[in-house]
């Protein structure tokens, strides 16, 4: 099949960055430095075992909010069930669980440094789409064409071969997509401390403007920006902009639509598209990032986190879910980050059998985790406890 190419020039989506001469640039630079400082401070305060546990929960949170932006609701508790292959009997809910599981798998691949090339490289963007879509059920791998009354299949990792229109934005011809992706990657391969962080915001819109795939572009754009910020800020996956974007969904989509607009006169940059709109979105994106770092930092303040978890532990003990001395073990893990299994017997001053019973109860509730029966005990952050341990991270699950 011949893929139509209208010969569009890459100038159609310039500027790709907010120029140094833009009136908005000094303020954006300040936001970048503030974000870098806050993100580094937050990362440095967390013991490694607790940071690793938090990153696992953030994957589910990121997935929940990114899919929510697309109108797909799968609560993190149901996402965790899907990770254990525990699916709903309702086919629609099961499909959404599989979609969520696919998103978590792709982010885990990013977090484990599976992405060889930079996130903006065409090969990386295609790989993000392929890895996400190849795990989706067939019922989610199509788009509707209401005018022709047809269902068009979405092929994992395949650039679109059709014209598309998104809202008021008519995307470039399908044959032009590869050269625009190449130009985008070249423009965002930037050195320094400030530019790579600014690029995470700018690239977010420009990838959506290209609309390289028939479906899944929003998820791919957010995963790409996540990967860019993870590299430029060494976030360790401890926070995500997706939560902030979902909580301001209307503003997020308004900014994206504004960035599709043409230049607004002689003082609006030198490209075809509006530089002031791109600057406004970049400011919104960076402030959202800062807000999410501040929010996660407030949840993870050691004294407050310990208090919330130990109060939860006391309630579980009163309810008979946990043994009476379970909080002694929880407190030790909270202060040290992890403890060896052999330490439990010493901590409690009890027999090995009692130590095993307490350990098993804490593992069963999900409060602690351990990679093997002999590995150290670490704090876990299961979604089912997040409402008590980390209030506000995501809404309570509907009854």
N, C-alpha and C positions, 0 to 999 in steps of 0.2 A: 504494500500500500504506500502510495506517495503521500508524504506528510506535507501539508501546505505551509509555505514560508512566504510571508509578505515582504520580506527584505527589510524589516524594521531596523533602524540604526540604534546602537546602544545608548545614544544620547537621550532616548525617550524616557529613561528612568534616572537620569542625572538630576540633581546631585546625589551621590551615594553616601556622602558624609556631610555633616554640618561643617562648613568651611571655617578655617581659623579667623577669617574676616567677618564672620556673622556676628551681629550684636549679641546673639544668644550664647556664643561660644564660651566666654569667661564664666558665666553662670553654670554651664554644663561641665566645664572643667572642675569647678568647685564641687559639684555633685559627685563626679567620678572619684575625686580624692576622698570625699566624705564616705562614700560607699566602700572604697578600698580599705580605709582605716577601720571602719566599723566591722566589716567582714573579717578582716585579719584579727581584730581583737576578740571577736566572738569565737572564732576557730581556736585561738590560742588558749582560751579559758577552759575548753572541754577536754577532759581526759580521753585518751584514744578509745578505750572500750565503750564509753558513753557516746562519743562522737559516731562510732560505727553503728551503734544501735539506733541513734537518732536518724542517721542517713537512711536506714531501712524504712523507718516510718515516713520520712520525707518523700521517699519514692511513691508510697501509697498516696500521700497527700497531694503530691504534684500530679499524679495520674488522675486523682479524683477531680481536682480543680480544672485541669486541662480538658478533660472529657466533658466536664460540666459546661464549659464555654461553648462546646459543640452541641449542647442540649442533651447530653447523655449522663444520666445520674446513676452512679454506682458507689455506694458508701464505702469508705476504707475498710470497714469490718467485712463487707462482702468481697472486697478486693483481697483481703488476707485469706478469706475462705477459699477464693479461687486459687490462690498460691498454694493451698493445700489440696487442690483438686476437689474441693467441696462446692458443688455448683447448685444453683437453684433449680427446682423442678419446672419453673416457668421458663419456656424457651427464650423469651425476650430478655429476661433478667440474666439467664445463663449466657446469652450472646454478649451482653454488656460486661459480664464478669470476664469473659474470654478477651474482650477488647481491652479491659483494664489490665489483665494479666500480660497482654502483649506490650502495653505501654510500660509497665514496670520492668519487663524483660529488657526492653530497649534502653531504658535509663540505667539499669544495672550494667548493661554492656558499656555504656558511656562511663559510668563510675569506675568500672574495672579497666579503664584505658583501652577498650577494644577498638576505639576509633583511631585508626592509624594516621590518616590525613587530617588536616585542620577541618573544623566543623563546617566551614563555608565552601570547602572543596566540592565540586559537583559529585564526585564519587561518594563523599560522606553523606550528602543530602539524599542521594539515591539509596544509599545503604540504610539510612534511617527509615525511609519509606518502605523499603523491602522488608527489613526486620520487623517493622510494626505490622504491615499488612499481611505478611505471610502467616502470621499467627491468628489472624481474624477468621471468624466463621464465614462461610460463603454468603450468608444472609446479609453481612455488612460490607461485602465487596462489590458494590455496584452503586451507580448514581442514576437518578431518574432524569429523563429528558421529557418533560411534560408536553412539549410542543409536538414531538414525534411519537409520544406514548410508548417509549422504549426504556428498558433498563440496560445501562451500559456497564459492562464488567470493569472493575478496577484491578489491574495487574500489579502485584507488588514490585516496586522498584522500576516501574516503567513510566517514562515521561509521557505526558499526554500527546495524543495525535489528533486531537480535535480542538476546535475553537471553544472558548468558554467565556461566560459573562458572570461576574460576581457582583450582585447589586447593580450599581451604576458603572462599575469598572469593567471595561471590555479588555480582557487580557491579550497579550501579544499572540501572534500566530504560533501554532505548535512547533513549526520548524525553526522558529527564532529562539526557542527556549534554551537549547544548549549554549549558544553564544552569549546570551544574557547571563546564564549561570557562570560561565567562565569569566565574564567581565566583573560580576559581583565578587567572585572569589579573589580576583586580582586586586580589586579595590579595597577588600577587607583584610588583606594580608599585610598588616601594619605592625611596625615595631613600636617600642615605647611602652609607657605605663598607662597613658590616658586613652590613646586611640583605639586599642583593642576592646576596651570597655564601652566606649561610645559606639563602636562597630556592632556590638551585640544588639543594641537598640535599632540602629539604622538598618542592619541586615534583616532584622525581624520583619520590618515592613516590606523591604524591597523583595524578599523572597515571596511574600504573599502577593505582591504586585505581579511578579512573574507567573505565579500560580502554576508551578511545573507539573503537578499531578492532577488527575481527574478528581481525586478526593484525598483527604488526609493532610492537606497543606497546613492547616492550623496547628495540628499536633506536631508536624515535622518542624515548623517554624519555631514553636516553643521549645522543642527538644534541641534544636540547633542553638538557640539563644542560651539555653541552659548549659549546653556543652561549651559555648564560647565563654560564658561567665565562669564556669568551673575552671577553665584553663587560665583565663586572665587574672582571676582573683583567688584561685586555689580554694574554692568554696568547700571542697570535700563533700559536696552534696548535703550540706547542713541547713540550707534554706532554698527556697524556690520563689521565683517571681510569679509563677502561675497562680498561687493563692491570691496575691494582690490584684492580678489582672481579672480574675474571676469575680472578686468582690467589687470591682469597678467595671463590670463588663460593658455597660452602656458607654462609659467614657472611653474605654479601650477601643471599642469598635468605631466610635465617632472619630477618635484620633487616626485610626487606620484609614478610614474613609477620607478624611481630610488630606492625608498624605498622598492619596491618589490624584489630588487636584493639581491643576497647572500653576505655574509661576504667577504670582500676584503683583505684577508690575516690576519696574526697573530695580527696586530695592529688595527684591525677593530672590537673591542669589542669581546664578547664571545658568541654571539648568532648565530643563523642560518642566520638571515638577517643582512644587513649592518648597523652598528651603525652610521657610518659616514654619510650615506645617511639620516638616521632618524634625526641626528643632523642638517644636512643642511636644511631639510624640516622644522624642528622646528624653526630654525633661520629665514627662509623665512616667516613662519607663524607669528611669533612674530613681526617681522619688519613690516609686512603687518598690523597687529593690531595697532601698534604704529602710522603708517602712517594714518590709518583711524581715530584714536582719534585726531591726529593733524589736519586732514582735517575738522572734525566736529567741533572742537574747533574754528578753523578759521572762519567757517561759522556762529557760534553762538556768536561771540564777540558782546556784547551788543550794542556798538556804531555803528558798521558797520551794524549789523542786523537792528537796528532802522532806520538808514539812508536808507537802501535798501527798507524796507517796507513803510516808509513814502514817499519816492520818487514814489514808485508804487501807493500809495494812492493819491498823487497829480495828477498823470497821469489819474487815474480812475475818479477823480473829474472833471478834464478838459474834459474827454470823456463823462461825464454825467452819469457814472455808479454808482458813489457814491455822496451823498449830499455834499455840500460845507464844512461842518464842521465835516466830518467823521474822518479826521486825528486827531482832538482833542481827540476823543475817542480812536483811535488806539494808540496814543502816551501815554495816561494814562494806557492802558493795557500793553503796552511794558515796561513801567517803574515799574508798580506794579505787573505784572503777571496776575492779574484779577481785575475786578471791579464789584460791585453790579449794577444791572440794574437801581436802583433808583439814582445812582450817575451820570448817563448820563445827566439827566435833569439839575443837578447842574453844571456839567462840562460845558455844552453848554450855560447855562443861558437862555434856551428856554423853551417852553411849553412842557408838557408831550407828546403831540401828535408829536411834532418835534423830541423829544428824541426817541420815538418809531420808527419813520420813519428812523432815522439814524441807530438805532440798527438793524432794519430789513434789511436794505441795506447791512450792514456789515456781518450779518449772511448769507444773500443770496449769497454774493460773496464768502463765505467760509473763509473770513479773521478771523472771530470770530466764536466761538462755544459756545453752552450752552446746558447742559443736559436736562433742562426743561424750560418752558416759564418763570419761576421765578428764575432760578439758575443764578449764577454769569456769566459774560461774560469773556471768556478766549481766548487767541490767538490760532488760528489753523494754521496748516501747510499743506494746501491742495496741492496735487501734481500739480494741474493746475497752481499754482503760484510759484512752487519751482524753475523754471528756472530764475525768477526774484529775489526771496527772498533768495534762497540758490543755486547760480550758481555752476554747476559742480556736483551736487548731483547725477543726472542721465541725460542722453541725452535728448534734446528736442524731443518731439513727432513728428514723421514724418507727414507731411501735408497730 
